[in-house]
Amino acid sequence: MKKAIIAVAAVLGSLMMSSCGDTKACWELTTTYTVLGVSTSATTYVYGTRNDIDAAIAKAKEDLKDYGDLNFTKKRVNKAEADCQGMK
């Protein structure tokens, strides 16, 4: 019984740690769009939480919906806050 309680506590602890949507990190955001038949992409780096990035992407999609097909991709990169904001 004691082992079962420890196992359940370990599983619950790992599940609680896995939902880290509010851990800040450096994100590489790539926006791909097509203008006059030419596909173009732009990459920017943003420091924030996964939730911040998702909210920014949703707002950008809403603000730019009249400009055609936009595709946003995000990728977490291993950079410090100072390094992330200095990247272009």
N, C-alpha and C positions, 0 to 999 in steps of 0.2 A: 504494500500500500504506500509506503514511504517513497519508494522508487517511482511509483506512478504519479504522485503529487509533484515530485521534483521534475519529472519529464513534462508534465503539463505546464508547470511554471516556466520551464525552459522554452517550450514552444510558444507560449503566450508572450514571453519576453522578446523572443526573436520576431514575432509578428508585430509587436509594438515598435520595434526599432526599424522595421523594414519600410514603414510608411513615412519616409522622410521628405515629404513634399515641401517642407519649409526649411530645408538646409540650404544655405547660400552656396553658390558655386559659379564658375565662369561658364557661360553658354555661348556656343557658336551658332548664330542664327543665319540661315541661308534662305533668301527669298528668290524664287524663280517666277518669272513672268514673261509674257509674250506681247511684244508691241510690233505692229505691222508685219507679223509673220516671223519676227526675229526673237528667238528665245534668249533671255538675259537673266543672269543671276547676280545677286549682291549678297555679300557676307558681312555681318557685323558681330561684334562680341559684346555681351551684356553680362553684368554680374548681378545675380539675384537668385531667388528661389524658383523651383520648378513651377510653383503656382503663379509667381509673378510673370514668368515667361509665357505660360499658357494664357494668362489674362491679356498680356500685351499682344500676343498673336491673334486672339479672338477679337480684340479691339481693332487691330490693323485690318483684319479680314472684313470687319463691318465697315470701317472707314473707307476702304479701298475697293469695295465690292463692285463699283461702277467701272473700274479699270480693267475688267476682264478676269482671266484665269490667273490666280495667284496661288503659289504653292510655298508653304513655309516648312522648313525642317529645322530641328534643333538637335544639338549634340553637346553633351557636357564635355568640357576640356579641362585638363588638369593644370590650371593656372591660378595664381593668387589674385586677390581683388585688384591690387595695384597693377599687376601685369595684364590683367584682362581688360581694364579700361584703357590701357595705353595701346592696345592692339588695334590695327586697322585692317 
